[in-house]
Amino acid sequence: MGGATNPAVATLLEEIARAKLRAEERRQAAAIASTVQYGVVREGDSVILRLPPAPQKPADDDCCKSGCTPCILDSYRDRLHAYDEDIQALRAQYERVLNGAPIDASEHHIRHALPGGLLEPLQFSSIGIMHTHMLG
């Protein structure tokens, strides 16, 4: 069929394409970050504190504003809270090591860096358009 594309559908497809691009950028950043050892690390004769990057804030248009539970913004807030707790724990561990305690590998658990599972946006393989309205 060779008709004009519905503007609402075209807009939706553009938003999906932008969201997929952002998701791919996040996946690539996570892949790079997963190769780095964060926490209290011994390098040669030095002990360093390597802090992980903070969780990436969702873009304003990542939230669909339809009242989802949990919302992507709720997920971000929870990951940010976990990140803050992780940073406090890593700093405390670093202080203990500087004061002579051994590096405890079991303390390297960084919760915020774990994948969000179903809370991660755009892990769906398809979408269905249930209803459209012609605008204008």
ZIUR-V324159 format. One record per pair of residues at least 24 apart in sequence whose ideal C-beta (glycine too) atoms are under 6 Angstrom apart, sorted by the first residue. I is the first residue (numbers start at 1). J is the second residue. Records with the same first field share a line. If there is no record, write none. Layout:
I->J / J
//
This chain:
8->132
19->122
23->122
26->56
38->110
39->90 / 108
40->93 / 94 / 97 / 103
47->97
49->94
52->110 / 113
54->83
55->79 / 80 / 83 / 112
62->121
72->121
75->116 / 119
79->112
82->111 / 112
83->112
86->110 / 111 / 112
//
